[in-house]
Amino acid sequence: MEKWRLIVDSQKSGAWNMAVDSALLASLDRGLSDTPTLRLYGWEEPTLTTGYAQSHDDLNLEYIEQNGIPVIRRPTGGRALLHDDEVTYSVTIPAASSRYGSLRDIYTFISATLKKTLADVGVSVDADACETGFRGAGSCFATKTKYEIIADGRKVTGSAQRRLKNAAMQHGFISLSNDVERNLACVRWESPMEIEKTKKRMGGINDFTETPISAKTLEKALIRAFESLYDITFIKGNLTGEERDMARSSLPDLNVAQMVKK
């Protein structure tokens, strides 16, 4: 049975959330830690994150600035996403872990956990088959891979990975609800048809429940799913001093809006 660190954070700023996850990945890659970590967290305010290699041209910067939306670069890949009413997770795994593997292996491992989590809170999900969407669009919701989860045709989870020499991280979210119009307005689109089709693919799990599921309930279900499916024992913990220092030092490099204005 493998011991994992569990960090359950309160709602934090977008910059701090991404700085912490960057530090967790760097700590494993540099050999400063050898313990896999599951971190669960939320957001102090609606915040747009972009993939680490995503172009600024994908973003509707005028709308973002007018509405005071923070824009932060993730350490993982993928496309732009407005975080708000959701449970966000990061799974950080060293190469020595029994759960480490290829990009596909880790996606499969976590996807199975998410499906069990949703089943345990009473949300039925669709079969894996789904139209791929718009590959050129800047929104996370414009596409769907086979590892992400659809409920009644709507994408309710998303995920992205980053792999370094000695460690890997997967970020992801489970939407409780989704401010569809605001999410769509944060990125640029090629045509109204893309917007309308993507809008139909967006949702949160509370669209499918009679009694709303809280973030705390969902977090507990996610932890239980990891424990029941795999030989994992969670030990509650916090950042090490080195990880906290690394997170603080990376904060100035994360704000995309400031980078664009330079």
C-alpha positions as CSV (number, residue, x, y, z in Angstrom):
1,M,0.0,0.0,0.0
2,E,1.4,3.3,-1.1
3,K,1.3,6.4,1.2
4,W,0.2,9.6,-0.4
5,R,0.1,13.1,1.0
6,L,-3.3,14.8,1.0
7,I,-3.5,18.5,1.0
8,V,-7.0,20.0,1.3
9,D,-6.8,23.7,0.8
10,S,-9.4,26.4,1.3
11,Q,-10.2,28.8,-1.5
12,K,-7.1,30.6,-2.7
13,S,-6.1,33.1,-5.3
14,G,-5.5,31.8,-8.8
15,A,-1.8,32.8,-8.7
16,W,-1.2,31.0,-5.4
17,N,-3.1,27.9,-6.6
18,M,-0.9,27.6,-9.7
19,A,2.3,28.5,-7.8
20,V,1.7,25.7,-5.3
21,D,1.1,23.1,-8.0
22,S,4.2,24.2,-9.8
23,A,6.2,23.8,-6.6
24,L,4.8,20.4,-5.9
25,L,5.9,19.2,-9.4
26,A,9.3,20.8,-9.1
27,S,9.9,19.4,-5.7
28,L,9.4,15.8,-7.0
29,D,11.4,16.4,-10.2
30,R,14.4,17.8,-8.2
31,G,14.3,15.0,-5.7
32,L,13.4,17.2,-2.8
33,S,10.4,15.0,-2.1
34,D,9.5,11.4,-3.0
35,T,5.8,11.3,-1.9
36,P,2.9,11.4,-4.4
37,T,0.4,14.2,-3.5
38,L,-3.3,14.7,-4.0
39,R,-4.2,18.4,-3.6
40,L,-7.8,19.6,-3.5
41,Y,-8.7,23.3,-3.6
42,G,-11.0,26.1,-4.7
43,W,-10.8,29.7,-6.0
44,E,-11.3,33.0,-4.2
45,E,-12.8,34.5,-7.3
46,P,-13.6,33.4,-10.8
47,T,-10.2,33.0,-12.5
48,L,-9.1,32.1,-16.0
49,T,-6.2,29.7,-16.4
50,T,-4.4,29.0,-19.6
51,G,-2.3,26.0,-20.6
52,Y,1.5,26.6,-20.2
53,A,2.0,26.8,-23.9
54,Q,-1.3,28.4,-24.9
55,S,-1.1,31.5,-27.1
56,H,-2.5,34.8,-25.7
57,D,-4.2,35.3,-29.1
58,D,-6.8,32.7,-27.9
59,L,-8.1,35.1,-25.2
60,N,-10.6,37.9,-25.3
61,L,-8.4,40.3,-23.4
62,E,-10.8,43.2,-23.7
63,Y,-13.6,41.3,-22.0
64,I,-11.2,39.9,-19.4
65,E,-9.9,43.4,-18.5
66,Q,-13.3,45.0,-18.5
67,N,-14.6,42.4,-16.0
68,G,-11.5,42.3,-13.8
69,I,-10.9,38.5,-14.3
70,P,-7.5,37.3,-13.2
71,V,-5.6,35.3,-15.9
72,I,-3.0,32.8,-14.7
73,R,-0.8,30.4,-16.5
74,R,-1.1,26.7,-15.4
75,P,2.0,24.5,-15.1
76,T,0.1,21.9,-17.2
77,G,-1.1,22.0,-20.8
78,G,-4.6,22.3,-22.2
79,R,-6.8,25.3,-23.0
80,A,-8.4,28.2,-21.3
81,L,-10.9,27.6,-18.5
82,L,-12.7,29.9,-16.2
83,H,-12.6,28.3,-12.7
84,D,-15.4,29.1,-10.3
85,D,-17.9,26.7,-8.8
86,E,-15.9,23.5,-8.9
87,V,-13.6,21.1,-7.1
88,T,-10.1,21.4,-8.5
89,Y,-7.5,18.7,-8.0
90,S,-3.8,18.2,-8.8
91,V,-2.2,14.7,-8.7
92,T,1.6,14.9,-8.6
93,I,3.5,11.6,-9.0
94,P,7.2,10.8,-8.8
95,A,8.7,8.4,-11.3
96,A,9.3,5.9,-8.5
97,S,5.6,5.6,-7.6
98,S,3.6,2.5,-8.5
99,R,1.0,4.8,-10.1
100,Y,3.5,6.5,-12.4
101,G,3.4,5.6,-16.1
102,S,2.8,7.0,-19.5
103,L,0.6,10.0,-20.2
104,R,-2.2,7.5,-21.1
105,D,-1.7,5.4,-18.0
106,I,-2.1,8.4,-15.7
107,Y,-5.1,9.7,-17.5
108,T,-6.8,6.3,-17.4
109,F,-6.0,5.9,-13.7
110,I,-7.5,9.3,-12.7
111,S,-10.4,9.0,-15.2
112,A,-11.6,5.8,-13.5
113,T,-11.4,7.5,-10.1
114,L,-13.5,10.5,-11.4
115,K,-16.1,8.1,-12.8
116,K,-16.4,6.3,-9.5
117,T,-16.6,9.6,-7.6
118,L,-19.5,10.8,-9.7
119,A,-21.3,7.5,-9.5
120,D,-21.0,7.6,-5.7
121,V,-22.7,11.0,-5.5
122,G,-25.4,9.9,-7.9
123,V,-24.4,11.4,-11.2
124,S,-24.6,9.1,-14.3
125,V,-22.1,9.6,-17.0
126,D,-22.2,8.9,-20.7
127,A,-20.2,6.3,-22.6
128,D,-16.7,7.4,-23.7
129,A,-17.8,8.1,-27.3
130,C,-18.2,11.8,-28.0
131,E,-17.6,14.2,-30.9
132,T,-14.2,15.8,-30.7
133,G,-15.4,19.4,-31.1
134,F,-13.2,22.3,-32.4
135,R,-9.5,21.6,-32.3
136,G,-8.5,25.2,-33.0
137,A,-10.6,26.8,-30.4
138,G,-9.0,28.3,-27.2
139,S,-11.6,27.0,-24.7
140,C,-11.3,23.8,-22.7
141,F,-14.9,23.0,-23.4
142,A,-14.5,23.2,-27.2
143,T,-13.0,19.7,-27.3
144,K,-13.3,16.4,-25.4
145,T,-10.8,13.6,-25.1
146,K,-11.8,10.0,-24.2
147,Y,-10.4,10.5,-20.7
148,E,-12.7,13.3,-19.8
149,I,-16.2,12.8,-18.6
150,I,-19.6,13.6,-20.2
151,A,-23.0,13.7,-18.5
152,D,-26.0,13.9,-20.7
153,G,-23.8,15.3,-23.5
154,R,-22.2,17.9,-21.3
155,K,-18.5,18.1,-20.3
156,V,-18.4,18.2,-16.5
157,T,-14.7,17.4,-16.0
158,G,-11.5,18.4,-17.7
159,S,-7.8,17.6,-17.3
160,A,-4.3,18.3,-18.5
161,Q,-0.9,17.0,-17.8
162,R,2.7,18.1,-17.5
163,R,5.6,15.7,-17.5
164,L,9.2,16.5,-16.4
165,K,12.1,14.1,-16.2
166,N,11.4,12.6,-12.8
167,A,7.7,13.4,-12.1
168,A,4.3,14.1,-13.7
169,M,1.3,16.2,-12.7
170,Q,-2.3,16.0,-13.8
171,H,-4.6,18.9,-13.1
172,G,-8.3,18.7,-13.4
173,F,-11.7,19.9,-12.3
174,I,-15.2,18.7,-11.6
175,S,-17.8,21.4,-12.3
176,L,-20.5,21.8,-9.7
177,S,-22.1,24.5,-11.9
178,N,-21.0,26.5,-14.9
179,D,-21.4,30.2,-15.8
180,V,-21.6,29.3,-19.5
181,E,-21.9,32.8,-21.0
182,R,-18.9,34.1,-18.9
183,N,-16.8,31.1,-19.7
184,L,-17.4,31.5,-23.4
185,A,-16.8,35.2,-23.4
186,C,-13.2,34.8,-22.1
187,V,-11.9,33.3,-25.4
188,R,-12.0,34.2,-29.0
189,W,-14.1,32.2,-31.5
190,E,-14.0,31.7,-35.2
191,S,-17.8,31.7,-35.7
192,P,-21.1,31.9,-33.9
193,M,-21.6,28.3,-34.8
194,E,-18.6,27.3,-32.7
195,I,-20.0,29.2,-29.7
196,E,-23.5,27.6,-30.0
197,K,-22.2,24.1,-30.3
198,T,-19.8,24.5,-27.4
199,K,-22.5,26.0,-25.2
200,K,-24.5,22.8,-25.5
201,R,-21.5,20.8,-24.3
202,M,-21.0,22.8,-21.1
203,G,-22.4,21.9,-17.7
204,G,-21.9,21.1,-14.0
205,I,-22.9,18.0,-12.1
206,N,-25.6,19.9,-10.1
207,D,-27.5,20.2,-13.4
208,F,-28.3,16.5,-12.8
209,T,-29.1,16.3,-9.1
210,E,-32.2,17.1,-7.2
211,T,-30.2,18.1,-4.1
212,P,-27.1,20.2,-4.8
213,I,-23.8,18.5,-4.1
214,S,-21.4,20.7,-2.1
215,A,-17.7,21.0,-2.8
216,K,-16.9,19.2,0.6
217,T,-19.1,16.3,-0.3
218,L,-17.5,15.9,-3.7
219,E,-14.0,16.2,-2.2
220,K,-14.7,13.4,0.3
221,A,-16.2,11.2,-2.5
222,L,-13.0,11.8,-4.6
223,I,-10.7,10.8,-1.7
224,R,-12.8,7.6,-1.0
225,A,-12.7,6.7,-4.7
226,F,-8.9,6.8,-4.8
227,E,-8.7,4.7,-1.7
228,S,-11.2,2.1,-2.7
229,L,-9.9,1.6,-6.3
230,Y,-6.2,1.6,-5.5
231,D,-3.7,0.7,-2.8
232,I,-3.4,4.2,-1.5
233,T,-3.4,5.5,2.0
234,F,-3.7,9.3,2.4
235,I,-1.9,11.1,5.1
236,K,-3.0,14.7,5.6
237,G,-0.2,17.2,5.2
238,N,0.9,20.6,4.1
239,L,3.6,22.1,1.9
240,T,7.2,21.8,3.0
241,G,9.2,24.9,3.7
242,E,11.1,24.4,0.4
243,E,7.8,24.0,-1.5
244,R,6.4,27.1,0.0
245,D,9.5,29.1,-0.9
246,M,9.4,27.8,-4.5
247,A,5.7,28.7,-4.8
248,R,6.4,32.3,-3.6
249,S,9.3,32.7,-6.0
250,S,7.2,31.7,-9.0
251,L,4.3,34.1,-8.4
252,P,5.5,37.0,-10.7
253,D,5.8,34.6,-13.7
254,L,2.2,33.4,-13.6
255,N,0.1,36.5,-14.5
256,V,-0.7,36.2,-18.2
257,A,-2.6,39.6,-18.3
258,Q,0.5,41.4,-17.1
259,M,2.8,39.5,-19.5
260,V,0.6,40.6,-22.5
261,K,0.7,44.2,-21.5
262,K,4.5,44.3,-21.3
